[in-house]
Amino acid sequence: MKKIIVLMMMAMLVIGCQEGEVISEENITIESGIQKSEEVGMLSFESFKELNSFVEEYKEADLLEKAKGFAKQGNYTPLLLVYSLTEEEAGSYNLDKENVAKVNTQNSMLLFLLNKNGEIAIEGKIFRIDGDFVYSYTSGNGNDVDTFEEEYSKGGIKIKEEGTYKYGKDLSVYKHTNYVTEKDASLAGRMTQSGYNYINNNLRLRGIQFDEYWWFISFIGSATIVEKKVQILFWSQWVPTASENRLNYDMGYQVDFVSGGPSLNLITGDDVYQNTSILLRVYRWSFGFPAPERYTPSFGGSLHDTYWGTSPTGNFYDVFLSY
């Protein structure tokens, strides 16, 4: 009887979940729908076009709330959620924050797409972002990442910035430049900015403009976030908290194509106040292997503001970022 119940539950999951797919690193069978995996769950897409549709669907959602929902359902644990948790909260999810992927991105959409190991599956390949590198391999060959990292740490492998390296029969490695967090004209297409306005000692408004190239995925956009400070003994952490956030932008950016000349684009937007943890707007994105477009902001900027508190004690706070 227990076996029959389990089989019925699995069938319901396959039929009921249509938002994406989950793949297990241990079990190389790709299952239909976002489901609970026996091992490590991750989003899986049959094509980059399917991934594009997924991003279109969620591009204006409160991604942190969606990430919490996916994790509670046991589908997969988005890296966005992991990064927002305190150490105590992470324990309730059976997570060790020291052993999750290190992805230095300002884009919450990317963190939403990746699981706690920095992984996503597209067109039969697994892409993993961790530390200085982006990895590409087929399911079952993830152990090659560990041996590559060990050899690289000993100086046995040299890779230039934005260079690729073939390791073994299946693993491909790309050294990204997204660890750069300040303006640097020598690194085209990497102009991330972040500004702060402190509401009080425990709350701050954060405005972000980002453009990042991750080999198989490329973004340009802005985000408005109110963060609260969580203090545990001598350790503290800033985590997103829901607020009335607003984002306005009026800017131009250049698109550089992997093949072909550049083009200039203009984008404007005016969001009304929304109660959300992270107000994100991705102006443009590009998916492929490699991603065919790279973005560089040219002029203009973004205005990030929030209304915090209850009238008459509430106040408006803002951050303006310009290029």
N, C-alpha and C positions, 0 to 999 in steps of 0.2 A: 504493500500500500504506500509506504514512504517513497519508493522509487517512482510510482505512478504520479504522486503529488509533485515530486521534483521535476519530472518530465513535463507535466502540465504547466508548471511555473516557468520553465525554460521556454516553452512554446509561446506563452503569453508575452514574455519579454521580447522574443524575436518579432512577433506580430505588432506589438504595441509601440516599440521605440524605433523611430525613423529618422532621428536627427543626425546621425552619423554612424560610426562603427567603432568597436573596441577590439583591439588585438592583444593577445598575450605574448610576451617574449618567449615563454616556455612552450606555449601551444601555438604553432605557426598557422593554424586554421583561422582565417578571418571570418568572424561571425557577423551576421546582419544586425544592424541597429546598435545604439549605444547600450551596452549590457554590462553586467557585472562579470569581470574576468576572474578566473581562478588564480591568476598570478598578478601581473602588472597591467592594468587597463590603460589604453590610450585611444585617442580619436584616430579613426582610420577612414580614408577616403579613396575611392576607386580612381579618382582623377583630380587634377588641380581645378578643373571646372567645378567639381562637386564641392571642393574646399571653398572656392569663391562664393558659391551659393550659401554655404554655411556662415561665412563672414557677413554676407549681405543680410542674412536673417538676424544676426545678433549685434550688428554694428552700433545700434542705438540702445541696446539693452543695458541694464545695470549688471555688468559682467560679474561682479563680485557676488551678488545675490544668486545669479545663475550658477556660478561655480559651487556655491554652498549646496544648491539643490542637487547638482550632479553628484557631488561627493556623498550626500546623505542617501541618495538612491543606490549608491554603490557602483555607479557607472565607471567613473575614473576620478582621480583627484587632481584638479587643475593646479598648476604651479601658482597661479594667481591667488588661490585660496591659501596655499601653504605659506606664501610670503606674507599674507595678511594676519596670520595667526601668531599669538604669543606662544611661548614655550609651553605654558600650561594648557592652552587650547589645543596645541599640536598633539599633546599627549592623549587627548580625548579622541583624536583621529588615528591614534597609533602611529604617529609620525615622528621621526627624528629629524629636526630641521637642519642638523649638521650634515645629513647624508642625502640631501636633495640636490638637484642640479643647480649650478650657479649660472644664471642668465641675467646679464647686466643690460636690461632693457627698460625703457621708459613707457613702453607700449603694453597696456594691460590686455589688449586683444591677443598679443603673442603669448603672454603668460596664461591666458584662458585656453588657448589651443593646445599648449604643451601639458603633459602630465608631470608628476613630481620628479620624474627622471629626465625631464626636458625633451620628451619624445612625442612624435606624431608620425603616423604611417600614411603615405600617399603613393598611389600607383605601385603597390607591392614593395616599396622601400620604406625603411624606418629612418627618419631624420631625427638626430639628437643634438641638442645644443647644451653644452656644458663647458664652463670656463672660457678659454680662448678659442675654442674650436666648434665647428659644426660637423657632425659625422653623418655619413650615409652608408647604409648597409641593408642587407636582406635579413628577415627574421631568422634567428638561430645563430647569427654571427656577431652578436653584441659583445661577446667576450674579447673580440679583437680590439675593442676600444681600450680595455684595461691594459692589454699588452702594448698597444701603441703608446699610451700615456706613460707607462713605465719606461719604455725605451726613450721617449721624448724627454722625460725628466732627467735622464742620465746624460743627455746631450748627444744621443746617438742619431737623432733626427733633427734636421733643420728645415723650417718652413717660413718663408717670408710672409709679411702681412698681405692678406687677400690672395695668398697662394694656395694651391691645392696639392695634395699628396696622396698617392695610392699606396695603401698598406695591405699586404697580403693579397688574396684573390678577390675579396669582396668589399673591403672597407675603403671609403674615400673620405679625406679630411680636408676641411677648408678653415684657414685661419682668418677669422673676422677682425674688424677694427672697432667693434661696438663697445669695447672697454673704455674708449675715449669718451669723456664726459664734458669736455669743454670745447669751445669753438677752436678749431684748428684749420686754417686755410689750406694746409698741406694735405689734409684728408678730405677730399671732395665727398660730398654727400653725407657728412657726419657733423651736424651742426646742432646737437642737442642743447637745449637751454632749460633751466629750471629756476624759478623764483619763489620766494616765500614771503608771507605776511603773517606775523604771529598774532593770533587773536588773544591769547593769554599764555601762561607758562606751559599749559598742557594741550593747547590747540593751535594749529597753524593751517593756513591756506597755502596750497602748493599749486603753481601754474607750471605747465610743462609743454615744450615744443620738441618734437623728435622727428628724426628721419634716420632709418636704420636699414642696413642691407645684411641679410643673413643667408646668402647663397641661394636658398630655395624660396625665400620669402622676403619682400621688401615693403616698407611702410613709410608714410609721412603723415603727421597728424598732431593734435594737441589734446591735452587733458587737464581737467580741473579737479583737484582732490582736497578735501579737508581731512587732516590727520590728527589723531589724538595720541598723546604720549602715555605709554603704559610703563609704569615703574614697578620693578620687582627687585627688592633689595637694592643692590648697587648696579643693576642692569636695567636699561630702558630701551624702548622700541617705539617707533612711530607707525601707527596702523590706520588705514582709512576708516572714516566714520561717516554715517549718512548726514547730509546737510542740504540746504537749499543752494545748489550750485548753478552757475551760469557760465557759458562760454561763447564769446564772440570772436570771429576771426576775419581778416581781410588781408590776404597775402598772395604772393606769386611764388611759384617754384619751377625749377627746371627739371625736365625729364631727360635722362640720358639712357639711350637704348643700347643693349648689348650689341646689336647690329643696327646701324643707322645713326643719323644725326640727332641732336637734341631738339627739344621743343619747350616752349614757355607756356605755363598754364596759370590761370587766375582762379582763386577760390574765395568765396565769402560765405558767412553763416552767422546767424543770430539766434541763440537758444534762449528760450524763456527759462525761468528758474525751475529746476527739477530737484526733487528730493532723492538724492542718489549718493552712493559712496564714491563713485568715480564717474565723472562726466567726460566721456571720451569721444572724440571725433577723429576718425581716420580719413583724411582727405582722399588718399589714393593708395592702392596697394597693388602688388604684382607678385604672382606665383608662377613657379616653373623650376626647371632644373637644368641650368640656373635661371633665377628670376630674370625676366627680360628687361626690366626697367629699374633705374635708380633715380632717387629724387634728391634735389638740393634746393633748399629755400633761397629765394632771391631778394625779396623785399616784403614789407608789410609786417604784420604781427598778430598777436592774439591777446584778448582781454579776458582774464579769469576773475570771477568774483563770487562771493557767497554771502548769504544772509544768515547770521548765526544768533540765536537767542529768540526770546519771546518779547514782543512789543509790550511796553515801551523801552525795554532794556536791550533789545536786539540791535545789532549794527551790521553795516555792510563793510566787507573787506575785499580788496581787489589786488591783482598782480597784472602788470602789463609787460609783455615780452615782445621785442621788435627785432627785425633783421636789418 
